[in-house]
């Protein structure tokens, strides 16, 4: 008796041509590398997505989430994207934004993207870091608890609005690779941006999005 034929691999949800919009801050803009247009994680991801893909990078250095809702969300809605990535948390932590305010802003952002575009949305959280590093400028003794509470909030809001959580804390191995973060202790290096993009891409593939 012949063995059963393998089940066909489901087709990806998104097919080119695609419009990919990145909402973010200095990391999206590629701060920390010599050629951001080539080496930012958004640029790397855009090249790795099925082609042709139009990349619209709305990242603004220094921006916090509630500001991005006012400044980055409207143009994102206007272009009717197929895919949106959101990595907007580090500046909120550094700037002392209350977690309740952040949670509400994230809910508004993801809710509007879901209801007004139909795009697939992938949301990154706070990465892990070597225990004694100065990542995010937060004392090592405080960072685990703070990171856990913020990441729990991000996961909850993402689930509520049907967004894909890209769990950078567990999947972007900064702990094992401190060279992923530059000398400022905040912005990724070229290899850090590349592996960050690959982490987003891997999750999108696992979820059958691309």
N, C-alpha and C positions, 0 to 999 in steps of 0.2 A: 504494500500500500504506500503510495507516494506521500511524503510529508506535506502537511498543509502549507499553502503558499503564505509567505510573510505578509502581514497587513501593510497596506500602502501607507507611507508617511503622509500625514495630513498636509495639505498645502498651507503655506504661511497665510496669515490673515491679511497682511498688507502686501500689495504687489506694486511694482514701479509702473509709471513714474510716481515718486513720493515727494511730499513736502514735509520736511522735518524742521521743527522749531525748537530752539533751546532757550529756556528761561533760566537765568543764573546770574552769577556775580563775576568776580575777577577770574575765577577758574574757567568759566565759560569763555571769557575774553582771552584767556591764555596768558595771564600775567605770570611772569617767572621764566619764560622761555624766549629765545631770541626771535623766533618766527611764529608768532601766535596763529597766523592765518594757516599755517601748515601743522603746527604741533599742539595746539589746544586740543583738549579731549573732544570737544564738539566737532572740530575739523576732522579729527581722526575717525570718529564715529560716522560722520557724514560720508567719508570715503568708503567705509566698510559696510554701509547699508546697501541693499539692492539698488542698482543704478538703472536709470537716472534718478538721482535724489537732489532736490533743491534744498539747500541748507540756509536757514534764516536764524542767525545767532543774535539773540536779543540781550545777551549778557551785558551787565553794566557793573564795572568794578565798584565795590563798596555798598551796593544796594542791599537792603533788607527785604524780607518777604512782603511786608505790608506796603512797601514802596513799589515793589515789583508788580503787585496787584494793580496799582494805578498806572505804572509806566510801561510795563512789559506785557501784561495781559491783553490790553486793547489791540495792539498790533498783531499779537498772536491770534486773536479771534478773527481778525480781518482777513488773514490769509488762508483760513480754513485748513489747518494742517492735518496730515494723516497721522503724524507721530510728534509727540512733545516730550522732551525731557525737562525735569525740574530738579535742580540741585541748588536750593536756597535755604541754608540753615546756618552756615558758619558765621556769617556776619550778624545774625540775630543772637547767637550765643555770645559772640564777642561784644556786641553792643548792649547786652543786658536786657533784651526784649523779654517781657514776661511770657512764660510758656503758654498761658491761656490765650494771650493775644496772638501768638504765633499759630497756635492750633486753629483759631478762628479764621485767620488770614489764609491758611493752607486750605481749609474747608471751602472758603469762597473761591479760591483759585481753581481747585480741582473741580468744584461743582460747576463753575462757569465753563471750563474746558469741556467737561463731559456733556453738559446740556446744550452747549451752543456750537460745538464743532464735531462731536462724534469721534475725535481723535483718540488714539491709544496714547496713554500718558504713563511715563515711567518716572518714579520719584526716588531720588537718592537720600540716604540718611547720613548721620555722622560716622565717619570711619573710626576704626580702632587705631591705636598708635602705641609705639613702645612705651613701657611703663614709666620710664624716667625722662621721656622726651618732653619738649615744650610745645607740642602740637596744640594749636588753638590758644596758646598762652594761658592754659588752665593748669593749676598745680596738679601733679599726678594723683595726689590723695583725693582730690575732689572730682576729677574727670570721670571715673567709672560711673558713679551715681548720677551725675549730671547727664552724661551721654545716654545712659539707660532710660532716663525719664523722657528725654527728648525723642529718642528713637522709638519708644513705645507710642508716643503721641503721633509721630509721623506714620507709623504702621497702622494705627487705628484710623486716622483720617484717610489714608490711601485705601484701606479696605472699604470704608464707608462709601467712597466715591468711585469704586471700581478701578482704581489706578494700580499699576504694577509697582511693587516695592522692590527697589534695587538695594539689597542689604549690603551696603559698602562696609559696614562694621565687621561682617563675617566673611565677605567675599573679595574685598580689595585688600591684599595682604601687606599693608603698610607695616604691621608689627614685625614681619619677617624681612621687610625690605625698606629700611629707613631711607635708602637712596631715592625712594619715590617722592619724598618731600624735600624741597629746596632748603637753603641755609636760613631762610626767614622763618622756618618752622611752620609754614602755612600753605604756600603754593606748591603744587607738584612740579617736578622736573619733567624733562621730555619723556623719559621712560615711565614716570608716574602718570602723566597724562595718557600715554599710550595704553597702559594697563587699566586705567580708569575707564577709557572708552571700551576696551575689550570686556570689562566687567559688565557694563551696560548692555553691550551687544550679546553677550552670553545669556543674560537673563531674558532679553527679547527673543532670542532663538528658542530658549527652553519653554517660553510661554507661547510659542507658535506665532509670534507677531511678525517676524521677518525670516 
